[in-house]
């Protein structure tokens, strides 16, 4: 599996910053975001470049690199990240095998350490749980400097050409990270059934009466 979790104070963060594909890897492009670089990063990963080469190419090939922040994990678990000199506020990144963490406008760099460490706590947990655990740990450690996160997203891909998990809180004035965790809690029991319905409807479990049909 490969995935990403993200939160920020602006609206619909996952629509711009999250780029993931099964068998390819994950790319985050954030802070004065240029979404074109997310697509470019996935294309380069699919051509066989490793995470460090992809991040280097995004820095060299994009406009205004001093304003950008990137993170990447490839399917071999190699990770890389970049934070330009003009990235907003307290910022930075952490990388290691199978994980990359990046943030800006942070209350302190403790947020980065908390997220990194939380992701490593239970390597046998579902990737979505690990990502959400990291996101929650970052918020507990101080999150954004003004604690005014307003949107959040979670995306996980596994074996197919569509995401296994693609959940977003595009605007929440209370706590989008908690709202996203709650949404994952509601979605997880039905997750596998939606995959089965896509691949083999005849063997899929029936819809519950309280659930609307797809589409």
HULIN-V252087 format. One record per residue. RES is the residue in one letter. PSI is psi in radians with two decimals (999 if undefined). D_LAST is the distance of its C-alpha to the last C-alpha in Angstrom with 2 decimals. Layout:
RES;PSI;D_LAST
RES;PSI;D_LAST
This chain:
X;2.69;26.41
X;2.51;26.51
X;-3.03;25.05
X;2.58;25.83
X;2.56;25.84
X;2.65;26.94
X;2.69;27.79
X;3.10;29.68
X;-0.17;30.73
X;2.94;28.73
X;2.52;25.15
X;0.88;22.18
X;-0.66;24.53
X;-0.40;22.11
X;-0.43;20.73
X;-0.55;24.27
X;-0.31;26.11
X;2.13;24.15
X;1.95;24.27
X;2.55;23.73
X;2.36;23.36
X;2.39;23.99
X;0.06;27.52
X;-1.04;28.41
X;-2.87;28.74
X;2.52;27.93
X;2.24;29.22
X;2.27;29.46
X;2.06;30.65
X;3.06;31.56
X;1.81;34.18
X;1.09;34.22
X;2.40;31.31
X;1.70;31.09
X;-0.40;27.61
X;-0.53;29.02
X;-0.43;31.11
X;-0.81;28.23
X;-0.73;27.01
X;-0.75;30.68
X;-0.76;31.25
X;-0.69;28.54
X;-0.71;29.94
X;-0.66;33.41
X;-0.72;32.42
X;-0.37;30.90
X;-0.01;34.28
X;-0.01;36.11
X;2.56;37.44
X;3.06;37.82
X;-0.76;36.68
X;-0.73;40.01
X;-0.63;40.16
X;-0.82;36.66
X;-0.74;37.54
X;-0.73;40.85
X;-0.63;39.25
X;-0.67;36.81
X;-0.78;39.85
X;-0.54;41.93
X;-0.25;39.37
X;2.88;37.66
X;2.62;39.11
X;0.91;40.67
X;-0.45;40.56
X;-0.39;42.65
X;-0.10;39.73
X;2.75;37.15
X;2.26;36.24
X;2.66;34.69
X;2.58;34.01
X;2.45;33.14
X;2.21;32.99
X;3.08;33.13
X;-0.08;32.35
X;0.11;36.03
X;0.07;35.89
X;2.49;37.97
X;2.74;37.22
X;2.75;38.47
X;2.85;38.13
X;2.39;39.75
X;2.00;40.48
X;2.82;42.16
X;-0.41;45.25
X;0.26;43.53
X;2.53;40.52
X;2.40;40.31
X;-2.78;42.28
X;2.23;43.01
X;2.99;41.02
X;-3.01;41.18
X;2.80;39.59
X;2.44;40.18
X;2.67;39.57
X;-3.11;40.25
X;2.13;39.11
X;0.17;35.30
X;2.49;34.88
X;2.35;35.21
X;2.37;35.22
X;2.54;35.66
X;2.79;35.92
X;2.90;37.46
X;0.64;38.62
X;2.70;39.34
X;-0.58;41.64
X;2.94;43.53
X;-0.13;43.23
X;-0.48;43.12
X;-0.76;39.36
X;-0.79;39.12
X;-0.70;41.35
X;-0.72;39.48
X;-0.79;36.14
X;-0.85;37.77
X;-0.67;39.62
X;-0.63;36.71
X;-0.52;34.62
X;-0.14;37.50
X;-0.84;38.09
X;1.51;36.07
X;-0.25;35.33
X;-0.12;33.96
X;2.81;31.18
X;2.47;27.55
X;-0.69;27.27
X;-0.71;24.74
X;-0.70;27.35
X;-0.73;30.09
X;-0.77;28.39
X;-0.62;27.62
X;-0.71;31.16
X;-0.75;32.58
X;-0.76;30.69
X;-0.67;31.89
X;-0.65;35.39
X;-0.71;35.50
X;-0.71;34.68
X;-0.59;37.28
X;-0.06;39.78
X;-0.43;39.42
X;-2.53;36.26
X;2.72;36.48
X;-0.57;39.91
X;0.10;38.87
X;0.71;36.29
X;0.76;33.77
X;2.44;30.68
X;-0.28;27.68
X;2.78;24.76
X;2.77;23.98
X;2.68;21.73
X;2.19;21.52
X;2.28;20.46
X;2.29;21.50
X;2.64;21.29
X;-1.66;22.85
X;-0.01;23.01
X;3.06;20.03
X;0.25;18.89
X;2.71;16.04
X;2.52;16.88
X;-0.68;17.44
X;2.25;17.27
X;1.52;16.08
X;2.42;16.68
X;2.45;18.05
X;1.75;20.02
X;-0.38;20.50
X;2.17;23.05
X;2.08;24.95
X;-0.03;28.53
X;-1.21;29.59
X;1.52;28.71
X;-0.48;25.61
X;-0.77;26.87
X;-0.68;27.04
X;-0.68;23.61
X;-0.74;22.20
X;-0.69;24.17
X;-0.68;22.81
X;-0.71;19.18
X;-0.70;20.18
X;-0.59;21.86
X;-0.60;18.77
X;-0.61;16.63
X;-0.74;19.43
X;-0.38;19.63
X;-0.06;16.10
X;-0.93;16.38
X;-0.58;17.92
X;-0.65;15.63
X;-0.59;12.61
X;-0.79;15.11
X;-0.69;16.25
X;-0.58;12.95
X;-0.69;12.82
X;-0.61;16.51
X;1.37;17.41
X;-0.53;14.97
X;-0.43;18.14
X;0.07;19.63
X;2.61;16.76
X;2.67;17.38
X;2.72;15.81
X;2.49;13.31
X;2.62;15.47
X;-0.54;15.61
X;-0.12;15.16
X;2.39;11.77
X;2.65;8.52
X;2.69;6.35
X;2.47;3.76
X;999;0.00
